[in-house]
Amino acid sequence: MLTIISGTNRPNSSTFKLSKYYQKRLAEKGQQANLVSLTDLPPNLIETDLYGKRSPEFEKIQEMVTGTDKFLFVIPEYNGSFPGVLKVFIDCCDFPDSFYEKKAALVGLSSGKYGNIRGIDHFTGICNYVHLHVLPLKIHIAAIKQELDTDGNLFIADTLKFTDEQLDKFIKF
C-alpha cells in the first residue's frame, strides 16, 4: 500500500493541494494511494497518542500507516525546516511497525525560492533514524503559489518533468 502524508495541519494549504495532485498523478500511473492530511489528527494528540495512549481517531491513522509499504511525504517549509506537527505525528506512530525498513519519497515546497531544501534534509535524518529508506531523487518546489493552477495542478514544464521522473522512480523503488 502507498500512502501520501500531507505534512501540515494548516487548513486549505498548498501542501494538501500538492498532495492531492500527487495522488491524482499516481492514479493516472495505475497506483492507488491513500492520503493522510495532518489536519485530520486528533486535536488532543499530544495528550493522548504521544506517550502510548491510543485515541480511536488516531488508531485509524495508525492502522493505515502500519499497512503502508511506501510513503510519499509532501512537506512545507516552516521556519527553515518542516512543521513540528509532522515530527509529533512521527513520534506518535508505533515504532518500529510504522516505518522500519519501508520506503519513502520526499517532496518539499515553499512560498519562497528554495523549496524547503533544509527541511527535507532535516526530515531525511529522521527517516534514516527510523530506518525508512528514502528515494534519492527529492523534489523541491519553490514559489508554490505560482506552480499550481486554479484547479490545484502543476503546470510548469520543468516541474512536471521532475515530478513525473520522481513518481516513475518511486513506483519502481
TORPALUM-780008 format. One line per 4 residues: their letters; for each residue x, y negated, z negated of N, C-alpha, C. Coordinates in steps of 0.2 Angstrom, whole numbers, always signed. Example, Ala and Ser with C-alpha at 12.3 -4.5 7.8 and 13.67 -1.06 7.14 Angstrom:
residues 2
AS> +66/+28/-39/+62/+22/-39/+66/+16/-39 ~ +64/+11/-35/+68/+5/-36/+64/+0/-39
end
This chain:
residues 173
MLTI> +4/+6/+0/+0/+0/+0/+4/-6/+0 ~ +2/-11/+3/+6/-18/+4/+2/-23/+0 ~ +5/-27/-4/+1/-32/-7/+5/-39/-6 ~ +1/-44/-5/+4/-51/-4/+2/-54/-11
ISGT> +7/-58/-14/+7/-61/-20/+7/-69/-18 ~ +2/-72/-19/+2/-80/-18/+4/-83/-25 ~ +10/-85/-25/+14/-86/-31/+13/-93/-35 ~ +7/-95/-35/+5/-101/-39/-2/-100/-41
NRPN> -4/-104/-47/-11/-104/-49/-14/-110/-47 ~ -11/-114/-43/-14/-121/-41/-20/-119/-36 ~ -26/-122/-38/-32/-121/-33/-30/-124/-27 ~ -33/-121/-21/-33/-124/-15/-26/-125/-12
SSTF> -21/-121/-14/-14/-123/-12/-12/-121/-5 ~ -7/-124/-3/-4/-122/+4/-1/-115/+3 ~ +1/-113/-3/+3/-106/-4/-2/-101/-3 ~ -8/-102/-5/-14/-97/-4/-15/-97/+4
KLSK> -15/-103/+7/-17/-103/+14/-12/-100/+18 ~ -5/-100/+16/+0/-97/+20/+0/-89/+18 ~ -2/-87/+12/-3/-80/+10/-9/-77/+15 ~ -14/-81/+16/-20/-79/+20/-18/-78/+27
YYQK> -13/-82/+29/-11/-82/+36/-7/-76/+37 ~ -2/-74/+32/+2/-68/+32/-3/-62/+32 ~ -8/-62/+28/-12/-56/+28/-16/-55/+35 ~ -18/-61/+38/-21/-60/+45/-16/-57/+50
RLAE> -10/-60/+50/-5/-58/+54/-3/-50/+53 ~ -2/-48/+47/-1/-41/+46/-7/-37/+48 ~ -13/-39/+48/-19/-35/+50/-18/-35/+58 ~ -16/-40/+61/-15/-40/+68/-10/-35/+70
KGQQ> -5/-34/+66/+0/-29/+67/-2/-22/+65 ~ -8/-21/+63/-10/-14/+60/-9/-13/+53 ~ -7/-18/+49/-5/-17/+42/-10/-20/+38 ~ -14/-16/+34/-19/-18/+29/-15/-21/+23
ANLV> -17/-27/+20/-13/-30/+15/-18/-32/+10 ~ -17/-31/+3/-21/-34/-2/-18/-41/-3 ~ -22/-45/-7/-20/-52/-8/-21/-53/-16 ~ -16/-55/-19/-17/-57/-26/-15/-64/-27
SLTD> -20/-68/-29/-19/-75/-30/-18/-76/-37 ~ -13/-80/-39/-12/-81/-46/-17/-85/-49 ~ -21/-88/-45/-27/-92/-48/-32/-87/-51 ~ -31/-80/-50/-36/-75/-52/-33/-72/-59
LPPN> -28/-75/-61/-25/-72/-68/-30/-74/-73 ~ -31/-70/-79/-35/-72/-84/-32/-79/-87 ~ -36/-83/-89/-34/-90/-92/-30/-89/-99 ~ -31/-83/-102/-28/-82/-109/-22/-77/-108
LIET> -19/-76/-102/-14/-71/-100/-9/-71/-105 ~ -6/-77/-107/-1/-77/-112/-2/-74/-119 ~ -9/-75/-121/-11/-72/-127/-13/-65/-127 ~ -15/-62/-121/-17/-55/-121/-12/-51/-117
DLYG> -10/-52/-111/-7/-47/-107/+1/-48/-108 ~ +4/-53/-110/+11/-54/-110/+15/-49/-115 ~ +12/-47/-120/+15/-43/-125/+11/-37/-126 ~ +9/-33/-121/+6/-27/-122/-1/-26/-123
KRSP> -5/-31/-125/-12/-30/-125/-14/-31/-118 ~ -19/-27/-116/-21/-27/-109/-29/-29/-109 ~ -30/-35/-105/-36/-38/-104/-39/-34/-98 ~ -46/-33/-98/-49/-30/-92/-48/-33/-86
EFEK> -47/-40/-86/-46/-44/-80/-39/-42/-77 ~ -34/-42/-81/-28/-41/-79/-27/-33/-77 ~ -30/-29/-80/-30/-22/-79/-31/-20/-71 ~ -36/-24/-68/-37/-23/-61/-31/-25/-57
IQEM> -28/-30/-59/-22/-33/-55/-17/-28/-56 ~ -16/-25/-62/-10/-21/-64/-11/-14/-60 ~ -17/-12/-59/-18/-6/-55/-16/-7/-48 ~ -18/-13/-45/-16/-14/-38/-8/-14/-38
VTGT> -5/-18/-42/+2/-19/-42/+6/-12/-43 ~ +3/-8/-48/+6/-1/-48/+6/+3/-42 ~ +0/+3/-39/-1/+6/-32/+2/+4/-26 ~ +6/-2/-27/+9/-5/-21/+16/-3/-20
DKFL> +18/-1/-14/+24/+1/-12/+29/-5/-9 ~ +25/-10/-6/+29/-16/-3/+25/-22/-5 ~ +29/-27/-8/+26/-34/-9/+29/-39/-5 ~ +24/-44/-3/+26/-50/+1/+25/-56/-4
FVIP> +30/-59/-7/+29/-65/-11/+29/-71/-7 ~ +24/-75/-8/+24/-82/-5/+25/-87/-11 ~ +30/-90/-11/+32/-94/-17/+34/-101/-15 ~ +30/-106/-18/+31/-113/-18/+37/-115/-22
EYNG> +39/-121/-20/+44/-124/-24/+41/-128/-30 ~ +43/-127/-36/+41/-131/-42/+47/-133/-45 ~ +49/-139/-45/+55/-142/-49/+61/-139/-47 ~ +62/-138/-41/+69/-135/-39/+69/-127/-40
SFPG> +63/-124/-41/+63/-117/-42/+57/-114/-40 ~ +54/-109/-44/+47/-106/-42/+43/-107/-48 ~ +36/-107/-48/+32/-108/-53/+33/-103/-59 ~ +32/-106/-65/+33/-102/-71/+27/-97/-72
VLKV> +22/-98/-69/+16/-93/-69/+18/-87/-65 ~ +22/-88/-60/+25/-82/-57/+29/-77/-61 ~ +33/-81/-65/+38/-77/-70/+33/-74/-75 ~ +28/-77/-78/+24/-74/-83/+20/-68/-80
FIDC> +18/-69/-73/+15/-63/-70/+19/-57/-70 ~ +26/-58/-68/+31/-53/-68/+31/-50/-75 ~ +32/-54/-80/+33/-52/-86/+27/-48/-89 ~ +21/-49/-87/+15/-46/-89/+14/-39/-86
CDFP> +17/-38/-80/+16/-32/-77/+21/-26/-80 ~ +18/-20/-80/+21/-15/-83/+28/-13/-80 ~ +33/-12/-84/+40/-10/-82/+41/-3/-84 ~ +43/+1/-80/+46/+0/-73/+41/+1/-68
DSFY> +35/+3/-70/+30/+6/-65/+28/+1/-59 ~ +28/-6/-61/+26/-11/-56/+31/-12/-50 ~ +37/-13/-52/+42/-15/-46/+48/-10/-45 ~ +49/-6/-49/+55/-2/-49/+56/+2/-43
EKKA> +61/+1/-39/+63/+5/-33/+58/+3/-27 ~ +54/-2/-28/+49/-4/-22/+52/-9/-18 ~ +49/-12/-13/+52/-16/-8/+48/-23/-8 ~ +51/-28/-6/+48/-35/-6/+51/-39/+0
ALVG> +47/-43/+2/+49/-49/+7/+47/-55/+3 ~ +52/-60/+4/+51/-67/+1/+50/-72/+6 ~ +45/-77/+5/+43/-82/+9/+43/-88/+4 ~ +48/-93/+6/+47/-99/+2/+44/-105/+6
LSSG> +41/-110/+2/+38/-115/+5/+39/-121/+1 ~ +39/-127/+4/+39/-133/+0/+36/-139/+4 ~ +34/-144/+1/+32/-150/+4/+38/-154/+7 ~ +44/-153/+4/+50/-156/+5/+53/-153/+11
KYGN> +60/-154/+12/+63/-152/+18/+67/-146/+17 ~ +67/-142/+11/+71/-136/+10/+68/-130/+10 ~ +61/-130/+10/+58/-123/+10/+59/-119/+4 ~ +60/-122/-2/+61/-118/-8/+67/-113/-8
IRGI> +73/-115/-5/+79/-111/-5/+81/-109/-12 ~ +82/-114/-16/+84/-112/-23/+79/-107/-27 ~ +73/-109/-26/+68/-105/-29/+68/-97/-27 ~ +69/-97/-21/+69/-90/-18/+75/-86/-20
DHFT> +81/-90/-21/+87/-87/-23/+86/-85/-31 ~ +83/-90/-35/+82/-88/-42/+77/-82/-42 ~ +72/-81/-38/+67/-76/-38/+71/-69/-36 ~ +75/-70/-31/+79/-64/-29/+83/-61/-35
GICN> +86/-65/-39/+89/-62/-45/+84/-58/-50 ~ +78/-61/-51/+73/-57/-55/+72/-50/-51 ~ +71/-51/-45/+69/-44/-41/+75/-39/-42 ~ +81/-42/-41/+87/-37/-42/+87/-34/-49
YVHL> +85/-38/-54/+85/-36/-61/+80/-30/-62 ~ +74/-31/-59/+69/-26/-60/+69/-20/-54 ~ +75/-20/-50/+76/-15/-45/+71/-15/-40 ~ +69/-21/-38/+64/-22/-32/+69/-24/-26
HVLP> +69/-20/-21/+73/-21/-15/+70/-26/-11 ~ +74/-31/-9/+72/-37/-6/+75/-37/+2 ~ +70/-38/+6/+72/-38/+13/+77/-44/+14 ~ +82/-43/+18/+87/-48/+18/+85/-55/+22
LKIH> +80/-54/+26/+78/-60/+30/+72/-63/+26 ~ +74/-69/+23/+70/-73/+19/+68/-79/+23 ~ +62/-81/+22/+59/-87/+26/+58/-93/+22 ~ +60/-98/+24/+60/-105/+20/+56/-110/+25
IAAI> +50/-111/+23/+46/-116/+27/+45/-122/+23 ~ +49/-127/+26/+49/-134/+24/+43/-138/+26 ~ +41/-144/+23/+36/-148/+26/+30/-144/+27 ~ +27/-140/+23/+22/-135/+24/+16/-139/+27
KQEL> +14/-145/+25/+8/-148/+27/+8/-150/+34 ~ +14/-150/+37/+15/-151/+44/+15/-145/+48 ~ +16/-139/+45/+17/-132/+48/+10/-129/+49 ~ +5/-130/+45/-1/-127/+45/-6/-132/+49
DTDG> -10/-128/+53/-16/-132/+56/-22/-132/+52 ~ -27/-135/+54/-33/-136/+50/-37/-129/+48 ~ -35/-124/+52/-38/-118/+51/-33/-113/+46 ~ -27/-116/+44/-23/-113/+40/-18/-108/+44
NLFI> -17/-109/+50/-12/-105/+54/-6/-109/+55 ~ +0/-106/+55/+6/-109/+58/+5/-110/+65 ~ +9/-115/+68/+8/-116/+75/+15/-118/+78 ~ +20/-120/+74/+26/-122/+77/+30/-116/+79
ADTL> +33/-117/+86/+36/-111/+89/+41/-108/+85 ~ +46/-112/+82/+51/-108/+78/+49/-105/+72 ~ +44/-108/+69/+42/-105/+63/+38/-98/+65 ~ +34/-98/+70/+31/-92/+72/+36/-87/+74
KFTD> +41/-89/+77/+46/-84/+79/+49/-80/+73 ~ +51/-85/+68/+55/-82/+62/+50/-78/+58 ~ +44/-80/+57/+39/-77/+53/+37/-70/+56 ~ +36/-70/+62/+35/-64/+66/+41/-59/+65
EQLD> +47/-61/+66/+53/-57/+65/+53/-54/+58 ~ +51/-58/+53/+51/-56/+46/+46/-50/+45 ~ +40/-52/+48/+35/-47/+47/+36/-40/+51 ~ +39/-40/+57/+41/-34/+60/+46/-30/+56
KFIK> +51/-34/+54/+56/-31/+50/+54/-28/+43 ~ +49/-31/+40/+46/-29/+34/+42/-23/+35 ~ +38/-23/+40/+34/-17/+42/+39/-11/+42 ~ +45/-11/+45/+49/-6/+46/+53/-4/+40
F> +54/-9/+35/+58/-9/+29/+56/-3/+25
end
